[in-house]
């Protein structure tokens, strides 16, 4: 028995509203890793061309791609006019869509038991019957629609399915020491129960 939690993909509905989406896109860009060339340029170049020569300044020098314009607002209004009431309501839910991908490495078909931990510290256990493997006994995916954001997902949190490899049971990934590593870390001499009992009696004398 060995089921792995291979991947967790997180989606949110793009509202199409530039006043909502532009700040999100800008914040996402600011969090991205900086190209090493850009980092070096900032320290090695004391003044850029546009700072030393005003004639070099053009439209793109001050262009802000995340600035919401009147055209953006008009296009969004037109977009809304093409939606029905149900679709408009969906834009405002703010739901989180999590797609979880699983692989059945061991071959035994078992229920998929999940523990969701949310950003507010609460937890929820979700039990999916073994029928989830009916169409494909090797790989399967399932989408969960959640109002709250996840910080952690644990597969088989209560050790109910006798999963032999728990290293692939977590999102974000987490490595658990194997039984060999646990015994090794204790650095003790192995003894059978009889030897231990004899040693305990000798200590009591």
QUIJOVEN-V232912 format. One record per residue. N is the residue number from 0. RES is the residue in three letters. SS is DSSP state (A for helix, B for strand, O for the rest). PSI is psi in radians with two decimals (none if undefined). BURIAL is + if it has 24 or more other C-alpha atoms within 12 Angstrom, else -. Layout:
n=<N | N>
res=<RES | RES>
ss=<SS | SS>
psi=<PSI | PSI>
burial=<BURIAL | BURIAL>
//
This chain:
n=<0 | 1 | 2 | 3 | 4 | 5 | 6 | 7 | 8 | 9 | 10 | 11 | 12 | 13 | 14 | 15 | 16 | 17 | 18 | 19 | 20 | 21 | 22 | 23 | 24 | 25 | 26 | 27 | 28 | 29 | 30 | 31 | 32 | 33 | 34 | 35 | 36 | 37 | 38 | 39 | 40 | 41 | 42 | 43 | 44 | 45 | 46 | 47 | 48 | 49 | 50 | 51 | 52 | 53 | 54 | 55 | 56 | 57 | 58 | 59 | 60 | 61 | 62 | 63 | 64 | 65 | 66 | 67 | 68 | 69 | 70 | 71 | 72 | 73 | 74 | 75 | 76 | 77 | 78 | 79 | 80 | 81 | 82 | 83 | 84 | 85 | 86 | 87 | 88 | 89 | 90 | 91 | 92 | 93 | 94 | 95 | 96 | 97 | 98 | 99 | 100 | 101 | 102 | 103 | 104 | 105 | 106 | 107 | 108 | 109 | 110 | 111 | 112 | 113 | 114 | 115 | 116 | 117 | 118 | 119 | 120 | 121 | 122 | 123 | 124 | 125 | 126 | 127 | 128 | 129 | 130 | 131 | 132 | 133 | 134 | 135 | 136 | 137 | 138 | 139 | 140 | 141 | 142 | 143 | 144 | 145 | 146 | 147 | 148 | 149 | 150 | 151 | 152 | 153 | 154 | 155 | 156 | 157 | 158 | 159 | 160 | 161 | 162 | 163 | 164 | 165 | 166 | 167 | 168 | 169 | 170 | 171 | 172 | 173 | 174 | 175 | 176 | 177 | 178 | 179 | 180 | 181 | 182 | 183 | 184 | 185 | 186 | 187 | 188 | 189 | 190 | 191 | 192 | 193 | 194 | 195 | 196 | 197 | 198 | 199 | 200 | 201 | 202 | 203 | 204>
res=<UNK | UNK | UNK | UNK | UNK | UNK | UNK | UNK | UNK | UNK | UNK | UNK | UNK | UNK | UNK | UNK | UNK | UNK | UNK | UNK | UNK | UNK | UNK | UNK | UNK | UNK | UNK | UNK | UNK | UNK | UNK | UNK | UNK | UNK | UNK | UNK | UNK | UNK | UNK | UNK | UNK | UNK | UNK | UNK | UNK | UNK | UNK | UNK | UNK | UNK | UNK | UNK | UNK | UNK | UNK | UNK | UNK | UNK | UNK | UNK | UNK | UNK | UNK | UNK | UNK | UNK | UNK | UNK | UNK | UNK | UNK | UNK | UNK | UNK | UNK | UNK | UNK | UNK | UNK | UNK | UNK | UNK | UNK | UNK | UNK | UNK | UNK | UNK | UNK | UNK | UNK | UNK | UNK | UNK | UNK | UNK | UNK | UNK | UNK | UNK | UNK | UNK | UNK | UNK | UNK | UNK | UNK | UNK | UNK | UNK | UNK | UNK | UNK | UNK | UNK | UNK | UNK | UNK | UNK | UNK | UNK | UNK | UNK | UNK | UNK | UNK | UNK | UNK | UNK | UNK | UNK | UNK | UNK | UNK | UNK | UNK | UNK | UNK | UNK | UNK | UNK | UNK | UNK | UNK | UNK | UNK | UNK | UNK | UNK | UNK | UNK | UNK | UNK | UNK | UNK | UNK | UNK | UNK | UNK | UNK | UNK | UNK | UNK | UNK | UNK | UNK | UNK | UNK | UNK | UNK | UNK | UNK | UNK | UNK | UNK | UNK | UNK | UNK | UNK | UNK | UNK | UNK | UNK | UNK | UNK | UNK | UNK | UNK | UNK | UNK | UNK | UNK | UNK | UNK | UNK | UNK | UNK | UNK | UNK | UNK | UNK | UNK | UNK | UNK | UNK>
ss=<O | O | B | B | B | B | B | B | B | B | B | B | O | O | O | O | O | A | A | A | A | A | A | A | A | A | A | A | A | A | A | O | O | O | O | A | A | A | A | A | A | A | A | A | O | O | O | O | A | A | A | A | O | A | A | A | O | O | A | A | A | A | O | O | O | O | O | O | O | A | A | A | A | A | A | A | A | A | A | A | A | O | O | O | A | A | A | A | A | A | A | O | O | O | O | B | B | B | B | B | B | B | B | B | O | O | O | O | O | O | O | B | B | B | B | B | B | B | O | O | O | O | B | B | B | B | B | B | O | A | A | A | A | O | O | O | O | O | B | B | B | B | B | B | B | B | O | O | O | B | B | B | B | B | B | O | O | O | O | O | O | O | O | O | O | A | A | A | O | B | B | O | O | O | O | O | O | O | A | A | A | A | A | A | A | A | O | O | O | O | O | O | A | A | A | A | A | A | A | A | A | A | A | A | O>
psi=<1.99 | 1.78 | 2.37 | 2.53 | 1.75 | -0.70 | 2.52 | 2.03 | 2.30 | 2.21 | 2.60 | 2.61 | 2.26 | 2.02 | -0.36 | -0.14 | 1.99 | -0.51 | -0.30 | -0.80 | -0.60 | -0.81 | -0.61 | -0.78 | -0.68 | -0.76 | -0.66 | -0.72 | -0.67 | -0.42 | -0.25 | 2.66 | 2.48 | 2.33 | 2.35 | -0.55 | -0.68 | -0.69 | -0.74 | -0.63 | -0.68 | -0.52 | -0.52 | -0.48 | 1.95 | -0.70 | 2.38 | 2.98 | -0.75 | -0.39 | -0.43 | -0.37 | 1.86 | -0.45 | -0.32 | -0.18 | 2.25 | -2.95 | -0.77 | -0.21 | -0.68 | 0.09 | 2.28 | 1.85 | -0.24 | 0.10 | 2.25 | 2.15 | 3.01 | -0.57 | -0.68 | -0.75 | -0.69 | -0.70 | -0.62 | -0.71 | -0.70 | -0.67 | -0.77 | -0.63 | -0.40 | -0.02 | 2.61 | 3.07 | -0.66 | -0.73 | -0.66 | -0.69 | -0.63 | -0.62 | -0.51 | -0.02 | -0.64 | 0.30 | 2.69 | 2.26 | 2.00 | 2.10 | 2.03 | 2.32 | 2.31 | 2.65 | 2.38 | 1.64 | -0.61 | -0.43 | -0.47 | 2.35 | 2.09 | 2.80 | 2.72 | 1.98 | 2.16 | 2.52 | 2.09 | 2.28 | 2.22 | 2.93 | -0.39 | 0.08 | -0.16 | 2.80 | 2.70 | 2.37 | 2.26 | 2.22 | 2.11 | 2.14 | 2.80 | -0.26 | -0.23 | -0.43 | 0.15 | -0.74 | -0.60 | 1.99 | -0.08 | -0.79 | 2.49 | 2.65 | 2.67 | 2.46 | 2.31 | 2.29 | 1.98 | 2.48 | -0.52 | 2.79 | 2.52 | 2.55 | -0.34 | 2.49 | 2.29 | 2.25 | 2.30 | 1.04 | -0.43 | 0.27 | 0.76 | -0.35 | 0.10 | 0.71 | 2.20 | -0.32 | 1.80 | -0.02 | -0.42 | 0.46 | 0.20 | 2.57 | 2.20 | 2.73 | 2.52 | 2.41 | 2.23 | 2.48 | 2.51 | 2.96 | -0.64 | -0.75 | -0.60 | -0.81 | -0.70 | -0.66 | -0.40 | -0.39 | 0.87 | 2.72 | 2.27 | 2.41 | 2.63 | 2.96 | -0.63 | -0.78 | -0.68 | -0.71 | -0.72 | -0.76 | -0.63 | -0.70 | -0.70 | -0.61 | -0.51 | -0.33 | none>
burial=<- | + | + | + | + | + | + | + | - | - | - | + | - | + | + | + | + | + | - | - | + | - | - | - | - | - | - | - | - | - | - | - | - | - | - | - | - | - | - | - | - | - | - | - | - | - | - | - | - | - | - | - | - | - | - | - | - | - | - | - | - | - | - | - | - | - | - | - | - | - | - | - | - | - | - | - | - | - | - | - | - | - | - | - | - | - | - | - | - | - | - | - | - | - | - | + | - | + | - | + | + | + | + | + | - | - | - | - | + | + | + | + | + | + | + | + | + | - | - | - | - | - | - | - | - | - | - | - | - | - | - | + | + | - | - | - | - | - | + | + | + | + | - | + | - | - | - | + | + | + | - | + | + | + | + | + | + | - | - | - | + | - | + | - | + | + | - | + | + | + | + | - | - | - | - | - | - | - | - | - | - | - | - | - | - | - | - | - | - | - | - | - | - | - | - | - | - | - | - | - | - | - | - | - | ->
//
